[in-house]
Amino acid sequence: MHVSLKSNFSSLLDVVNFRKDDWEAAGRLIRQRIRQRTAKGVDGQNRGFAPYSASYAEQRKKAGLPTSPVNLTLSGEMLNGIIIEATRLGVTVTFRD
């Protein structure tokens, strides 16, 4: 899955002299907020994730795993796959395929 959000910060760049490491720091903050929000079971629009299907919830329960909130963290692979790519002009935050 590839998620992309693009914003044009050209007017901001005219006022503030951001460096690559500034954008890197912004990317780390974005990654941290995604992880924190997801751990609470909340998506980017501040809505709860859809509940697990009854059969999957039962599988999780039998395995001793929580069934609520849905937090997308069974393996941790997705949230550990957040990639930050900073340049001197901006930052891209994506998920590894």
Order of alpha helices (4+ residues) and beta strands (2+ residues): alpha-alpha-alpha-alpha-beta-beta
